[in-house]
Amino acid sequence: MGKLPKAYTQFQRDFRRVWKAYDQMGAAVHQEGPLKPKCRELIKLGIAIGGRLEGAVKAHTRLAVEQGATAEEIHQVALLAITTSGFPTAMAALTWMDDVVSKRRRPRKKKR
């Protein structure tokens, strides 16, 4: 896993009991159903896009890549958001995703 944002690690230190409960809930919901880790991360990425949550989009992009998602799969999540959350939301998400994907893999291909 990559380096966590300072605010995240600070929250872990300052509010240990709350963090522990949150972390346990996160583990429980991930283990509750049949979805594979990559699928779960792509779904969480879509949720983050809909909420326009830049930090969560970047985090779940990174986690999706770590679970084997390709740049094309990640970008499709943003494209799917166009008809649900709007074009500006999807464009913002693509820029946030590219901040992560371009550091890990080659940039997305431009289609003609």
N, C-alpha and C positions, 0 to 999 in steps of 0.2 A: 504494500500500500504506500502511496506517496505521502509526502509531508502534509500534515493537517494544518489548516489555517490557525493563526495565533489565537483568534477569538474562540475557536472551538476548543483548543487545548486549555485555554485559560478558564473556560466554563467548566471543563472537566476537573480542574484543580479547585476552583472556587465553590463548586456545588456538587461535591462527590456523591452524595446520596441521590440527588436528582439525576445526575449523570448515570449512575449505576442502574436506577429504575428505567430510565430512557433506553439505555443500552440493552437491558434485558428484554424490554418490550420489542425493540427492533429485532433482536435475535429470534424472539418467539414468532413474530409475524413472518419472518423470512422462512422459518421452518414449518409453518402451519400447513402449507399447501404443496401441490405437486410441481409448481413452476421451477424451472432450472435457474441458477444464479444469473446467467446472461439475460434471460427473459425478464427476470425481476428487475434488473438494473435498467433495462430499456423501458419498462413500464414506469419505474420511478423517475426516469429521465423525462418521459412524457408528462407526468404529473408536475414535475418541476417547471417544465416549459409552460404549461397552462397557468401556473402560478406566477410566471415571470420572475422566478427565483434564481438569480444569476449564480450565486454560490452553489445552490443545489444542482443546477444544470451542469456546472463544471465538475462537481463532485461525482455525479452519477454518470457523466461522460467518462471520467477517469475510471470509475468502477466498472462500467460496461466494457471499456477497452481491456481492463485487467481480467475480465471474464471471457474475453475472446471476441467481443463485438468488433466488426470492421467499421471503418470510417463510413462506408456506404450504408450500413445498417443504422449507425448513429444519425447520419444526416437524414435518412428516411423518417426517423422519429420527428425531426423538425418539420419536414415536408408534410407529414400527416397532421401536424398542428395547424397548418394554414387554414384548413376548412373548419376547424373546431375553435381555435383560439385567435385566429386572425393572422394576416400576413405580417404586420409589424412584430408580433410576438414571435413568430417563426424566424424572422430575420434576426431579431435580437438573439434568439437561441443559437442560430447558426454561427454567429460571431463568437458567442461564449464557448460553443463546442469546439470551434476551430482554435481557440486559445489553448485548448487541451490536446486535441487531436494532432495539430501541427507540431506540437512538442514531442509527440510519441511516434507519429507516422508521417508519411508524406502528405502534403495538402490534398484536399479533394480535387478531383478532376473537373475541369470545366467542359461542359458539353456544348456542342455546336448544333 
